[in-house]
């Protein structure tokens, strides 16, 4: 006599609690155990036509749940190992010096083209020809931006002479 395979609802109702208790004993965390068992049942439901015809569909679900549990445990172990290798505290770094804050503020007060020319020329150490090429303008335009930018920054920083000079 051949009997029909059990329905998913029957298997779920009969075995969910038992599987959860088993995995709770493994994890020591009820929520993790419930999550793993739910995931195993979701995977079984997605292929229930095939799983229900196995000799032991509950065994398949149990195996999937345990595989998921072991995978979670391994991921957690890897994460803990990574965290243990991290420095326990960030090293203390002093804030920027007042001169640097003033310089950044002065640069921020310049028009974009002058600021870009000053940064590329003085901080990125690019020659005027390279700055002109990058900005798509003539060298004379870059020189003008540099001159105006230095003069504006000297005023903002209360300097008596313009910053830098031509290189």
DSSP file (Angstrom, degrees, kcal/mol; ACC not computed):
  #  RESIDUE AA STRUCTURE BP1 BP2  ACC     N-H-->O    O-->H-N    N-H-->O    O-->H-N    TCO  KAPPA ALPHA  PHI   PSI    X-CA   Y-CA   Z-CA
    1    1 A X              0   0    0      0, 0.0     2,-0.5     0, 0.0     0, 0.0   0.000 360.0 360.0 360.0 128.0    0.0    0.0    0.0
    2    2 A X        -     0   0    0      0, 0.0     2,-0.3     0, 0.0     0, 0.0  -0.851 360.0-160.2-101.8 126.8    1.5    3.4   -1.1
    3    3 A X        -     0   0    0     -2,-0.5     3,-0.1     1,-0.1     2,-0.0  -0.777  25.4-100.8-107.7 155.8    0.6    6.4    1.0
    4    4 A X        -     0   0    0     -2,-0.3     3,-0.1     1,-0.1    -1,-0.1  -0.345  44.1-101.0 -68.0 148.5    0.8   10.0    0.0
    5    5 A X        -     0   0    0      1,-0.1    -1,-0.1    -2,-0.0    48,-0.1  -0.340  48.9 -92.2 -65.6 155.2    3.9   12.0    1.1
    6    6 A X        -     0   0    0     46,-0.3     2,-0.1     1,-0.1    -1,-0.1  -0.286  42.0-110.4 -66.1 154.4    3.2   14.2    4.1
    7    7 A X     >  -     0   0    0      1,-0.1     4,-2.1    -3,-0.1     5,-0.2  -0.455  23.6-114.9 -80.0 159.6    2.2   17.8    3.5
    8    8 A X  H  > S+     0   0    0      1,-0.2     4,-2.9     2,-0.2     5,-0.2   0.922 116.9  54.3 -59.5 -44.4    4.6   20.6    4.3
    9    9 A X  H  > S+     0   0    0      1,-0.2     4,-2.6     2,-0.2    -1,-0.2   0.872 107.3  51.0 -60.0 -38.1    2.2   21.9    7.0
   10   10 A X  H  > S+     0   0    0      2,-0.2     4,-2.1     1,-0.2    -1,-0.2   0.936 112.8  44.8 -65.1 -46.2    2.1   18.5    8.7
   11   11 A X  H  X S+     0   0    0     -4,-2.1     4,-2.0     2,-0.2     5,-0.3   0.922 114.2  49.6 -64.7 -43.6    5.9   18.2    8.8
   12   12 A X  H  X S+     0   0    0     -4,-2.9     4,-2.3     1,-0.2     5,-0.3   0.949 112.9  46.1 -60.9 -49.5    6.3   21.8   10.0
   13   13 A X  H  < S+     0   0    0     -4,-2.6     4,-0.3     1,-0.2    -1,-0.2   0.863 117.5  44.0 -62.7 -36.2    3.8   21.4   12.8
   14   14 A X  H  < S+     0   0    0     -4,-2.1    -1,-0.2    -5,-0.2     4,-0.2   0.765 127.4  22.9 -81.6 -25.3    5.3   18.0   13.9
   15   15 A X  H  X S+     0   0    0     -4,-2.0     4,-2.4    -3,-0.2     5,-0.3   0.556  92.2  88.5-124.9  -9.9    9.0   18.9   13.8
   16   16 A X  H  X S+     0   0    0     -4,-2.3     4,-2.3    -5,-0.3     5,-0.2   0.945  94.4  45.8 -58.3 -49.3    9.6   22.6   14.1
   17   17 A X  H  > S+     0   0    0     -4,-0.3     4,-2.3    -5,-0.3    -1,-0.2   0.913 112.8  50.2 -62.7 -43.9    9.7   22.7   17.9
   18   18 A X  H  > S+     0   0    0      1,-0.2     4,-2.2     2,-0.2    -1,-0.2   0.926 112.3  46.6 -61.6 -45.3   12.0   19.6   18.1
   19   19 A X  H  X S+     0   0    0     -4,-2.4     4,-2.4     1,-0.2     5,-0.2   0.891 111.0  52.9 -64.5 -37.9   14.5   21.0   15.6
   20   20 A X  H  X S+     0   0    0     -4,-2.3     4,-2.2    -5,-0.3    -1,-0.2   0.908 108.5  49.9 -64.3 -41.2   14.5   24.4   17.4
   21   21 A X  H  X S+     0   0    0     -4,-2.3     4,-2.0     2,-0.2    -1,-0.2   0.917 110.1  51.0 -63.7 -42.7   15.3   22.7   20.7
   22   22 A X  H  X S+     0   0    0     -4,-2.2     4,-1.2     1,-0.2    -2,-0.2   0.938 115.0  41.7 -59.6 -47.1   18.2   20.8   19.1
   23   23 A X  H  X S+     0   0    0     -4,-2.4     4,-3.2     1,-0.2     5,-0.3   0.782 108.3  59.9 -76.0 -25.5   19.7   23.9   17.6
   24   24 A X  H  X S+     0   0    0     -4,-2.2     4,-3.0    -5,-0.2     5,-0.2   0.905 104.2  51.7 -63.4 -40.4   19.0   26.0   20.7
   25   25 A X  H  < S+     0   0    0     -4,-2.0    -2,-0.2     2,-0.2    -1,-0.2   0.859 114.1  44.3 -63.3 -34.3   21.2   23.5   22.6
   26   26 A X  H  < S+     0   0    0     -4,-1.2    -2,-0.2    -5,-0.1    -1,-0.2   0.941 124.9  30.6 -73.9 -49.7   23.9   24.0   19.9
   27   27 A X  H  < S-     0   0    0     -4,-3.2    -3,-0.2     2,-0.1    -2,-0.2   0.869  86.0-142.8 -78.7 -38.4   23.7   27.8   19.7
   28   28 A X  S  < S+     0   0    0     -4,-3.0     2,-0.4    -5,-0.3    -3,-0.1   0.622  75.8  98.0  77.0  13.2   22.6   28.7   23.2
   29   29 A X     >  -     0   0    0     -6,-0.3     4,-2.3    -5,-0.2     5,-0.2  -0.952  61.1-159.7-138.4 113.4   20.5   31.4   21.6
   30   30 A X  H  > S+     0   0    0     -2,-0.4     4,-2.8     1,-0.2     5,-0.2   0.897  92.9  52.6 -62.0 -41.9   16.8   30.7   21.0
   31   31 A X  H  > S+     0   0    0      1,-0.2     4,-2.5     2,-0.2    -1,-0.2   0.919 110.0  47.9 -63.0 -43.7   16.5   33.4   18.3
   32   32 A X  H  > S+     0   0    0      2,-0.2     4,-2.5     1,-0.2    -1,-0.2   0.925 112.5  49.9 -61.1 -43.9   19.4   32.1   16.3
   33   33 A X  H  X S+     0   0    0     -4,-2.3     4,-2.4     1,-0.2     5,-0.2   0.924 111.7  47.7 -61.9 -44.6   18.0   28.6   16.6
   34   34 A X  H  X S+     0   0    0     -4,-2.8     4,-2.6     1,-0.2    -1,-0.2   0.907 111.4  51.3 -63.2 -40.9   14.6   29.7   15.4
   35   35 A X  H  X S+     0   0    0     -4,-2.5     4,-2.4    -5,-0.2    -2,-0.2   0.923 111.6  46.5 -61.9 -44.8   16.1   31.7   12.5
   36   36 A X  H  X S+     0   0    0     -4,-2.5     4,-2.3     2,-0.2    -2,-0.2   0.920 114.1  46.9 -66.3 -43.9   18.1   28.7   11.3
   37   37 A X  H  X S+     0   0    0     -4,-2.4     4,-2.5     2,-0.2     5,-0.2   0.914 112.1  51.0 -65.8 -41.8   15.2   26.3   11.6
   38   38 A X  H  X S+     0   0    0     -4,-2.6     4,-2.5    -5,-0.2    -2,-0.2   0.927 110.2  49.8 -59.9 -44.0   12.9   28.8    9.8
   39   39 A X  H  X S+     0   0    0     -4,-2.4     4,-2.3     2,-0.2    -2,-0.2   0.907 109.8  50.8 -62.6 -41.2   15.4   29.1    7.0
   40   40 A X  H  X S+     0   0    0     -4,-2.3     4,-2.1     1,-0.2    -1,-0.2   0.923 111.6  47.3 -62.6 -43.6   15.7   25.4    6.6
   41   41 A X  H  X S+     0   0    0     -4,-2.5     4,-2.7     2,-0.2    -2,-0.2   0.871 109.5  54.2 -66.3 -35.5   11.9   25.0    6.4
   42   42 A X  H  X S+     0   0    0     -4,-2.5     4,-2.0     2,-0.2    -2,-0.2   0.916 109.5  47.8 -62.7 -42.0   11.8   27.9    3.8
   43   43 A X  H  X S+     0   0    0     -4,-2.3     4,-0.8     1,-0.2    -2,-0.2   0.882 112.1  49.8 -66.6 -36.7   14.3   26.0    1.7
   44   44 A X  H >< S+     0   0    0     -4,-2.1     3,-0.9     1,-0.2     7,-0.3   0.917 108.8  52.2 -66.5 -42.4   12.3   22.8    2.1
   45   45 A X  H >< S+     0   0    0     -4,-2.7     3,-1.5     1,-0.3     4,-0.2   0.892 102.5  59.3 -61.0 -39.4    9.1   24.6    1.1
   46   46 A X  H 3< S+     0   0    0     -4,-2.0    -1,-0.3     1,-0.3    -2,-0.2   0.773 122.2  24.6 -61.9 -25.9   10.7   26.0   -2.1
   47   47 A X  T XX S+     0   0    0     -3,-0.9     4,-2.6    -4,-0.8     3,-0.8  -0.112  81.4 134.1-128.4  36.1   11.4   22.4   -3.2
   48   48 A X  H <>  +     0   0    0     -3,-1.5     4,-2.8     1,-0.3     5,-0.2   0.819  64.3  63.8 -61.1 -34.3    8.7   20.6   -1.4
   49   49 A X  H 34 S+     0   0    0     -4,-0.2     4,-0.3     1,-0.2    -1,-0.3   0.905 115.2  32.8 -56.5 -40.0    7.6   18.5   -4.4
   50   50 A X  H X4 S+     0   0    0     -3,-0.8     3,-1.0     2,-0.1     4,-0.3   0.921 119.9  49.3 -81.2 -47.4   11.0   16.9   -4.4
   51   51 A X  H >< S+     0   0    0     -4,-2.6     3,-1.7    -7,-0.3    -3,-0.2   0.868 103.6  60.7 -63.0 -38.1   11.8   16.9   -0.7
   52   52 A X  T 3< S+     0   0    0     -4,-2.8   -46,-0.3     1,-0.3    -1,-0.3   0.740 101.0  55.2 -64.3 -21.2    8.4   15.4    0.3
   53   53 A X  T <  S+     0   0    0     -3,-1.0    -1,-0.3    -4,-0.3    -2,-0.2   0.511  84.1 108.1 -90.6  -5.6    9.2   12.3   -1.7
   54   54 A X  S X  S-     0   0    0     -3,-1.7     3,-0.6    -4,-0.3     4,-0.1  -0.287  83.1-116.3 -64.3 157.7   12.5   11.6    0.1
   55   55 A X  T 3  S+     0   0    0      1,-0.3     2,-0.3     2,-0.1    -1,-0.1   0.861 111.2  20.5 -61.6 -34.9   12.6    8.6    2.5
   56   56 A X  T 3>  +     0   0    0      1,-0.1     4,-1.7    -5,-0.1    -1,-0.3  -0.683  65.8 170.2-137.2  80.9   13.2   11.1    5.3
   57   57 A X  H <> S+     0   0    0     -3,-0.6     4,-2.1    -2,-0.3     5,-0.2   0.852  84.2  55.0 -62.1 -32.8   12.1   14.7    4.5
   58   58 A X  H  > S+     0   0    0      1,-0.2     4,-2.9     2,-0.2    -1,-0.2   0.879 104.3  54.6 -67.0 -36.3   12.6   15.7    8.1
   59   59 A X  H  > S+     0   0    0     -3,-0.2     4,-2.5     2,-0.2    -1,-0.2   0.887 107.4  50.3 -61.9 -39.4   16.2   14.4    8.0
   60   60 A X  H  X S+     0   0    0     -4,-1.7     4,-2.4     2,-0.2    -2,-0.2   0.933 112.3  46.4 -64.2 -45.2   16.8   16.6    4.9
   61   61 A X  H  X S+     0   0    0     -4,-2.1     4,-2.6     2,-0.2    -2,-0.2   0.911 112.4  50.8 -63.6 -42.5   15.4   19.6    6.8
   62   62 A X  H  X S+     0   0    0     -4,-2.9     4,-2.7     2,-0.2     5,-0.2   0.926 110.2  49.7 -60.1 -45.1   17.5   18.7    9.9
   63   63 A X  H  X S+     0   0    0     -4,-2.5     4,-2.5     1,-0.2    -2,-0.2   0.914 111.8  48.2 -62.0 -43.4   20.6   18.4    7.8
   64   64 A X  H  X S+     0   0    0     -4,-2.4     4,-2.6     2,-0.2    -1,-0.2   0.918 111.8  50.1 -62.6 -43.5   20.0   21.8    6.1
   65   65 A X  H  X S+     0   0    0     -4,-2.6     4,-2.4     1,-0.2    -2,-0.2   0.925 112.5  46.3 -62.5 -44.4   19.3   23.4    9.5
   66   66 A X  H  X S+     0   0    0     -4,-2.7     4,-2.7     2,-0.2     5,-0.2   0.896 111.3  52.1 -66.3 -39.3   22.6   22.0   11.0
   67   67 A X  H  X S+     0   0    0     -4,-2.5     4,-2.4    -5,-0.2    -2,-0.2   0.924 111.3  47.5 -61.3 -43.0   24.5   23.1    7.9
   68   68 A X  H  X S+     0   0    0     -4,-2.6     4,-2.5     2,-0.2    -2,-0.2   0.903 111.2  51.6 -63.4 -40.4   23.1   26.6    8.3
   69   69 A X  H  X S+     0   0    0     -4,-2.4     4,-2.6     2,-0.2    -2,-0.2   0.930 110.7  47.0 -63.0 -45.3   24.0   26.5   12.0
   70   70 A X  H  X S+     0   0    0     -4,-2.7     4,-2.6     2,-0.2    -1,-0.2   0.901 111.5  51.9 -64.4 -39.9   27.6   25.5   11.3
   71   71 A X  H  X S+     0   0    0     -4,-2.4     4,-2.5    -5,-0.2    -2,-0.2   0.922 111.1  47.1 -62.3 -43.6   27.9   28.1    8.6
   72   72 A X  H  X S+     0   0    0     -4,-2.5     4,-2.7     2,-0.2    -2,-0.2   0.916 111.4  51.3 -63.2 -42.3   26.7   30.8   11.0
   73   73 A X  H  X S+     0   0    0     -4,-2.6     4,-2.5     1,-0.2    -2,-0.2   0.917 111.1  47.9 -61.8 -42.7   29.0   29.6   13.7
   74   74 A X  H  X S+     0   0    0     -4,-2.6     4,-2.5     2,-0.2    -2,-0.2   0.917 111.9  49.1 -64.7 -43.0   32.0   29.7   11.3
   75   75 A X  H  X S+     0   0    0     -4,-2.5     4,-2.5     2,-0.2    -2,-0.2   0.919 112.7  48.1 -61.8 -42.4   31.0   33.2   10.2
   76   76 A X  H  X S+     0   0    0     -4,-2.7     4,-2.7     2,-0.2    -2,-0.2   0.912 111.2  50.4 -64.4 -42.2   30.7   34.4   13.8
   77   77 A X  H  X S+     0   0    0     -4,-2.5     4,-2.4     1,-0.2    -2,-0.2   0.904 111.5  48.6 -62.4 -41.7   34.0   32.8   14.7
   78   78 A X  H  X S+     0   0    0     -4,-2.5     4,-2.3     2,-0.2    -2,-0.2   0.909 111.9  49.0 -64.5 -42.1   35.7   34.6   11.7
   79   79 A X  H  X S+     0   0    0     -4,-2.5     4,-2.6     2,-0.2    -2,-0.2   0.913 111.5  48.7 -64.9 -42.4   34.2   37.9   12.7
   80   80 A X  H  X S+     0   0    0     -4,-2.7     4,-2.4     2,-0.2    -2,-0.2   0.917 111.0  51.0 -64.4 -42.1   35.3   37.5   16.3
   81   81 A X  H  X S+     0   0    0     -4,-2.4     4,-1.2     2,-0.2    -1,-0.2   0.906 110.8  48.9 -60.8 -41.1   38.8   36.6   15.2
   82   82 A X  H  X S+     0   0    0     -4,-2.3     4,-0.6     1,-0.2     3,-0.5   0.934 111.1  49.4 -63.1 -45.8   38.9   39.7   12.9
   83   83 A X  H >< S+     0   0    0     -4,-2.6     3,-0.9     1,-0.2    -2,-0.2   0.861 106.9  55.7 -64.1 -34.9   37.6   42.0   15.7
   84   84 A X  H 3< S+     0   0    0     -4,-2.4    -1,-0.2     1,-0.2    -2,-0.2   0.815 104.5  53.9 -66.7 -28.6   40.3   40.6   18.1
   85   85 A X  H 3< S+     0   0    0     -4,-1.2    -1,-0.2    -3,-0.5    -2,-0.2   0.603  91.4  95.5 -80.8 -10.5   43.0   41.5   15.6
   86   86 A X  S << S-     0   0    0     -3,-0.9    -3,-0.0    -4,-0.6     0, 0.0  -0.486  91.4 -93.1 -79.7 150.5   41.8   45.1   15.5
   87   87 A X        -     0   0    0     -2,-0.1    -1,-0.1     1,-0.1     3,-0.1  -0.329  29.5-134.9 -59.2 143.3   43.4   47.8   17.7
   88   88 A X  S    S+     0   0    0      1,-0.2     2,-0.4    -3,-0.1    -1,-0.1   0.817  85.3  18.4 -73.5 -29.2   41.5   48.2   20.9
   89   89 A X  S    S-     0   0    0      3,-0.0     2,-0.2     0, 0.0    -1,-0.2  -0.995  83.1-110.3-141.7 147.7   41.5   51.9   20.7
   90   90 A X        -     0   0    0     -2,-0.4     3,-0.1     1,-0.1     2,-0.1  -0.551  44.3-106.9 -73.1 138.4   42.1   54.5   18.0
   91   91 A X        -     0   0    0     -2,-0.2     2,-0.3     1,-0.1    -1,-0.1  -0.384  38.5-105.4 -65.9 145.1   45.4   56.3   18.5
   92   92 A X        -     0   0    0     -2,-0.1     2,-0.5    -3,-0.0    -1,-0.1  -0.523  37.8-169.3 -72.8 132.4   45.0   59.9   19.6
   93   93 A X        -     0   0    0     -2,-0.3     2,-0.0    -3,-0.1    -3,-0.0  -0.990  20.3-125.2-125.0 129.9   45.6   62.4   16.9
   94   94 A X        -     0   0    0     -2,-0.5     3,-0.1     1,-0.1     0, 0.0  -0.359  33.2-108.5 -65.9 151.8   45.8   66.1   17.6
   95   95 A X        -     0   0    0      1,-0.2    -1,-0.1    -2,-0.0     3,-0.1  -0.160  52.6 -67.2 -70.6 174.6   43.5   68.3   15.6
   96   96 A X        -     0   0    0      1,-0.1    -1,-0.2     2,-0.1     2,-0.0  -0.314  57.0-104.1 -65.9 148.7   44.8   70.5   12.9
   97   97 A X     >  -     0   0    0      1,-0.1     4,-2.1    -3,-0.1     3,-0.3  -0.324  30.8-110.6 -66.9 154.5   47.1   73.4   13.8
   98   98 A X  H  > S+     0   0    0      1,-0.2     4,-2.4     2,-0.2     5,-0.2   0.848 118.5  56.1 -57.2 -35.3   45.5   76.9   13.8
   99   99 A X  H  > S+     0   0    0      1,-0.2     4,-2.4     2,-0.2    -1,-0.2   0.902 107.1  48.8 -64.1 -39.6   47.6   77.8   10.7
  100  100 A X  H  > S+     0   0    0     -3,-0.3     4,-2.7     2,-0.2     5,-0.2   0.909 110.4  50.4 -66.5 -41.4   46.2   74.9    8.8
  101  101 A X  H  X S+     0   0    0     -4,-2.1     4,-2.4     1,-0.2    -2,-0.2   0.919 111.9  48.2 -61.6 -43.3   42.6   75.8    9.8
  102  102 A X  H  X S+     0   0    0     -4,-2.4     4,-2.6     2,-0.2    -2,-0.2   0.901 111.2  50.7 -64.4 -40.5   43.3   79.4    8.6
  103  103 A X  H  X S+     0   0    0     -4,-2.4     4,-2.7     2,-0.2    -2,-0.2   0.932 111.4  47.2 -63.2 -46.5   44.8   78.2    5.3
  104  104 A X  H  X S+     0   0    0     -4,-2.7     4,-2.4     1,-0.2    -2,-0.2   0.908 113.3  49.1 -62.3 -42.0   41.8   75.9    4.6
  105  105 A X  H  X S+     0   0    0     -4,-2.4     4,-1.2    -5,-0.2    -1,-0.2   0.906 111.4  49.4 -63.8 -41.4   39.4   78.7    5.5
  106  106 A X  H  < S+     0   0    0     -4,-2.6     3,-0.4     1,-0.2     4,-0.3   0.915 111.4  48.8 -65.3 -42.3   41.3   81.1    3.2
  107  107 A X  H >< S+     0   0    0     -4,-2.7     3,-1.6     1,-0.2    -2,-0.2   0.904 107.7  55.4 -62.3 -40.2   41.3   78.6    0.3
  108  108 A X  H 3< S+     0   0    0     -4,-2.4    -1,-0.2     1,-0.3    -2,-0.2   0.784 102.0  58.5 -63.9 -25.9   37.5   78.0    0.8
  109  109 A X  T 3< S+     0   0    0     -4,-1.2    -1,-0.3    -3,-0.4    -2,-0.2   0.525  90.9  90.9 -82.0  -4.4   37.0   81.8    0.4
  110  110 A X  S <  S-     0   0    0     -3,-1.6    39,-0.0    -4,-0.3     2,-0.0  -0.529  89.5 -95.3 -88.1 155.4   38.5   81.9   -3.1
  111  111 A X     >  -     0   0    0     -2,-0.2     4,-2.6     1,-0.1     3,-0.4  -0.380  43.7-107.8 -61.4 150.9   36.7   81.4   -6.3
  112  112 A X  H  > S+     0   0    0      1,-0.2     4,-2.6     2,-0.2     5,-0.2   0.836 115.8  51.7 -53.2 -42.7   36.9   77.8   -7.6
  113  113 A X  H  > S+     0   0    0      2,-0.2     4,-2.1     1,-0.2    -1,-0.2   0.899 112.9  45.0 -67.6 -38.9   39.3   78.4  -10.4
  114  114 A X  H  > S+     0   0    0     -3,-0.4     4,-2.6     2,-0.2     5,-0.2   0.923 113.9  49.7 -68.1 -43.5   41.8   80.2   -8.2
  115  115 A X  H  X S+     0   0    0     -4,-2.6     4,-2.6     1,-0.2     5,-0.2   0.930 112.2  48.0 -60.4 -45.3   41.5   77.6   -5.4
  116  116 A X  H  X S+     0   0    0     -4,-2.6     4,-2.8    -5,-0.2     5,-0.3   0.917 111.7  49.7 -63.3 -43.6   42.0   74.8   -7.9
  117  117 A X  H  X S+     0   0    0     -4,-2.1     4,-2.5    -5,-0.2     5,-0.3   0.923 113.0  46.7 -62.2 -44.3   45.1   76.5   -9.5
  118  118 A X  H  X>S+     0   0    0     -4,-2.6     4,-2.7     2,-0.2     5,-0.8   0.917 114.6  46.6 -63.8 -44.0   46.7   77.1   -6.1
  119  119 A X  I  X>S+     0   0    0     -4,-2.6     5,-2.3    -5,-0.2     4,-1.2   0.940 116.1  44.0 -65.8 -46.7   46.0   73.6   -4.9
  120  120 A X  I  <5S+     0   0    0     -4,-2.8     6,-2.3    -5,-0.2    -2,-0.2   0.907 120.7  40.6 -65.5 -40.4   47.3   71.9   -8.1
  121  121 A X  I  <5S+     0   0    0     -4,-2.5    -2,-0.2    -5,-0.3    -3,-0.2   0.947 129.7  22.9 -75.5 -48.8   50.3   74.2   -8.3
  122  122 A X  I  <5S+     0   0    0     -4,-2.7    -3,-0.2    -5,-0.3    -2,-0.1   0.865 132.8  31.6 -91.9 -38.2   51.5   74.4   -4.7
  123  123 A X  I  <<S+     0   0    0     -4,-1.2    -3,-0.2    -5,-0.8    -4,-0.1   0.862 128.3  36.8 -90.7 -37.7   50.1   71.3   -3.0
  124  124 A X  S   <S-     0   0    0     -5,-2.3    -3,-0.2    -6,-0.2    -4,-0.2   0.506 103.2-132.1 -90.2  -4.1   50.1   68.9   -5.9
  125  125 A X        +     0   0    0     -6,-0.3     2,-0.4     1,-0.2    -4,-0.2   0.864  47.7 158.2  59.6  41.3   53.4   70.4   -7.1
  126  126 A X        -     0   0    0     -6,-2.3    -1,-0.2     1,-0.1    -2,-0.1  -0.760  41.8-117.8 -95.2 141.6   52.3   70.7  -10.7
  127  127 A X     >  -     0   0    0     -2,-0.4     4,-2.2     1,-0.1     3,-0.4  -0.327  31.9-104.8 -69.6 161.7   54.0   73.1  -13.0
  128  128 A X  H  > S+     0   0    0      1,-0.2     4,-2.7     2,-0.2     5,-0.2   0.870 120.7  57.2 -56.3 -38.9   51.9   75.9  -14.5
  129  129 A X  H  > S+     0   0    0      1,-0.2     4,-2.2     2,-0.2    -1,-0.2   0.901 108.0  46.5 -61.6 -40.1   51.8   74.1  -17.9
  130  130 A X  H  > S+     0   0    0     -3,-0.4     4,-2.8     2,-0.2    -1,-0.2   0.895 111.6  50.7 -69.2 -39.8   50.3   71.0  -16.3
  131  131 A X  H  X S+     0   0    0     -4,-2.2     4,-2.5     2,-0.2    -2,-0.2   0.923 110.8  49.8 -62.1 -43.6   47.7   73.0  -14.4
  132  132 A X  H  X>S+     0   0    0     -4,-2.7     5,-2.1    -5,-0.2     4,-1.2   0.921 111.7  48.4 -60.9 -43.9   46.7   74.8  -17.6
  133  133 A X  H  <5S+     0   0    0     -4,-2.2     3,-0.3     1,-0.2    -2,-0.2   0.932 112.8  47.4 -61.9 -46.5   46.4   71.5  -19.4
  134  134 A X  H  <5S+     0   0    0     -4,-2.8    -1,-0.2     1,-0.2    -2,-0.2   0.868 117.2  42.5 -63.1 -38.0   44.3   70.0  -16.6
  135  135 A X  H  <5S-     0   0    0     -4,-2.5    -1,-0.2    -5,-0.2    -2,-0.2   0.592 107.3-125.5 -87.0 -10.5   42.0   73.0  -16.4
  136  136 A X  T  <5S+     0   0    0     -4,-1.2     2,-0.3    -3,-0.3    -3,-0.2   0.859  71.0 111.6  70.8  35.2   41.8   73.4  -20.2
  137  137 A X  S   <S-     0   0    0     -5,-2.1    -1,-0.3    -6,-0.2    -2,-0.1  -0.809  73.3 -82.7-132.3 172.7   43.0   77.0  -20.2
  138  138 A X     >  -     0   0    0     -2,-0.3     4,-1.7     1,-0.1     3,-0.4  -0.384  37.5-116.3 -74.5 155.2   46.0   79.0  -21.3
  139  139 A X  H  > S+     0   0    0      1,-0.2     4,-2.5     2,-0.2     5,-0.2   0.871 116.2  58.5 -59.0 -38.1   49.1   79.2  -19.1
  140  140 A X  H  > S+     0   0    0      1,-0.2     4,-2.1     2,-0.2    -1,-0.2   0.862 103.2  53.0 -61.1 -35.6   48.6   83.0  -18.8
  141  141 A X  H  > S+     0   0    0     -3,-0.4     4,-2.6     2,-0.2    -1,-0.2   0.917 109.1  48.4 -65.7 -42.9   45.1   82.3  -17.3
  142  142 A X  H  X S+     0   0    0     -4,-1.7     4,-2.8     2,-0.2    -2,-0.2   0.916 110.5  51.2 -63.6 -42.2   46.6   80.0  -14.7
  143  143 A X  H  X S+     0   0    0     -4,-2.5     4,-2.5     1,-0.2    -1,-0.2   0.896 110.4  49.6 -61.6 -39.0   49.3   82.6  -13.9
  144  144 A X  H  X S+     0   0    0     -4,-2.1     4,-2.8     2,-0.2     5,-0.3   0.923 111.1  48.9 -64.8 -44.5   46.6   85.2  -13.4
  145  145 A X  H  X S+     0   0    0     -4,-2.6     4,-2.8     1,-0.2     5,-0.2   0.909 112.1  49.3 -60.8 -42.7   44.6   82.8  -11.2
  146  146 A X  H  X S+     0   0    0     -4,-2.8     4,-2.6     2,-0.2     5,-0.2   0.926 112.4  47.2 -63.9 -44.1   47.7   82.1   -9.1
  147  147 A X  H  X S+     0   0    0     -4,-2.5     4,-2.2     2,-0.2    -2,-0.2   0.946 116.3  43.4 -62.8 -48.5   48.5   85.8   -8.7
  148  148 A X  H  X S+     0   0    0     -4,-2.8     4,-2.6     1,-0.2     5,-0.2   0.900 114.4  50.9 -65.1 -40.5   44.9   86.7   -7.8
  149  149 A X  H  X S+     0   0    0     -4,-2.8     4,-2.5    -5,-0.3    -1,-0.2   0.916 110.7  48.0 -64.7 -43.1   44.6   83.7   -5.4
  150  150 A X  H  X S+     0   0    0     -4,-2.6     4,-2.4    -5,-0.2    13,-0.7   0.912 112.9  48.9 -63.3 -41.7   47.8   84.5   -3.6
  151  151 A X  H  X S+     0   0    0     -4,-2.2     4,-1.9    -5,-0.2    -2,-0.2   0.920 112.5  47.4 -64.6 -43.3   46.8   88.2   -3.2
  152  152 A X  H  X S+     0   0    0     -4,-2.6     4,-2.5     1,-0.2    -2,-0.2   0.902 113.3  48.2 -65.5 -40.5   43.4   87.3   -1.9
  153  153 A X  H  X S+     0   0    0     -4,-2.5     4,-2.7     2,-0.2    -1,-0.2   0.885 108.0  54.6 -68.5 -37.2   44.8   84.7    0.5
  154  154 A X  H  <>S+     0   0    0     -4,-2.4     5,-3.2     2,-0.2     4,-0.2   0.904 111.1  46.3 -61.4 -39.8   47.5   87.2    1.7
  155  155 A X  H ><5S+     0   0    0     -4,-1.9     3,-1.1     3,-0.2    -2,-0.2   0.937 113.9  47.2 -66.5 -46.3   44.6   89.6    2.5
  156  156 A X  H 3<5S+     0   0    0     -4,-2.5    -2,-0.2     1,-0.3    -1,-0.2   0.849 116.4  44.1 -64.5 -34.3   42.5   86.9    4.3
  157  157 A X  T 3<5S-     0   0    0     -4,-2.7    -1,-0.3    -5,-0.2    -2,-0.2   0.361 111.8-120.2 -92.8   5.5   45.5   85.7    6.3
  158  158 A X  T < 5 +     0   0    0     -3,-1.1     2,-0.3    -4,-0.2    -3,-0.2   0.896  57.2 156.9  57.0  44.7   46.6   89.3    7.1
  159  159 A X      < -     0   0    0     -5,-3.2    -1,-0.2    -6,-0.2     4,-0.1  -0.751  43.6-143.1 -97.5 148.5   50.0   88.9    5.5
  160  160 A X  S    S+     0   0    0     -2,-0.3     2,-0.3     2,-0.1    -1,-0.1   0.786  86.0  42.7 -82.0 -27.5   52.0   91.9    4.2
  161  161 A X  S    S-     0   0    0     -7,-0.1     3,-0.1     1,-0.0    -1,-0.1  -0.904  96.4 -98.5-118.8 148.8   53.3   90.1    1.1
  162  162 A X        -     0   0    0     -2,-0.3   -11,-0.2     1,-0.1   -12,-0.1  -0.269  49.6 -98.7 -59.2 149.7   51.6   87.8   -1.3
  163  163 A X  S    S-     0   0    0    -13,-0.7    -1,-0.1   -14,-0.1    -9,-0.1  -0.336  78.5 -21.0 -68.3 149.4   52.1   84.1   -0.6
  164  164 A X  S    S-     0   0    0     -3,-0.1     2,-0.3   -14,-0.1    -2,-0.0  -0.235  72.5-136.9  62.1-130.1   54.6   82.2   -2.6
  165  165 A X        -     0   0    0    -19,-0.0     2,-0.2    -2,-0.0    -2,-0.0  -0.854  39.9 -46.0 152.1 176.9   55.7   83.6   -5.9
  166  166 A X              0   0    0     -2,-0.3    -2,-0.0     1,-0.1   -23,-0.0  -0.480 360.0 360.0 -74.1 143.0   56.2   82.2   -9.4
  167  167 A X              0   0    0     -2,-0.2    -1,-0.1     0, 0.0   -40,-0.0   0.373 360.0 360.0-104.5 360.0   58.3   79.1   -9.6
